[in-house]
Amino acid sequence: QMVMSRYGRNAYFFNLTPNEYPKEAFGGRMMNCGWSPLVAPSMKSIIHLTDVMDRWLLVAPENIIIVHCQTGTGNTELAVGTYFLVSGLDKSAPSALNFYGASRYPNTAGFINPSQRRCVEY
């Protein structure tokens, strides 16, 4: 409810967890990815995710994305870091991951595991 009251129809919710949320949640503007925590998802699912993110954000400047995973760490870092690269917001995987990590976890290097990091680097 908080998301809907604050962002209305401008928010698109990306659920990275293996738990599916009802398609009606967030007014139908949501994607269940079904990613397992601590395991890197398939490249096909990463490409699809970043494509949907990019298309949504390009529709209107006020559109936002909300990325949710079980712990808010590795898979979220993978998704956001990859989107930074795909969209041209960053030029290298280490830089994209460092930017996200420093923003989310100012006193650490982030919590992405080696297999998730490799996905961003591809």
Disulfide bonds with the S-S distance in Angstrom:
none
